[in-house]
């Protein structure tokens, strides 16, 4: 897909590298005392990474991704706009491997 075909610079889903960066950044914020955007009393584990993944799955993170085009142009895209069902299944599989999935 080229930018001339769609008028947009971005690929329409989050890459695994972007997901890792988003979850890591949000987990760091939580570890330093930022208030969670979800009710953590319903979560089985209070780990900042698990909370960050749960927030991302629910589409609550007010973050943007900066995507650069081959021509040097830049576009800011909301994380929620890029989050697909495939991304959500991937994140849920991570929580399942930790024994926390499907409890969200």
Secondary structure, DSSP 4 states (H G I P E B T S, - for coil): --HHHHS--S-SS--HHHHHHHHHHHHHHHHTTPPPSS-GGGSS---HHHHHHHHHHTT----EEEEE-TTS-EEEEEHHHH--HHHHHHHHHHHHHTT-TT--
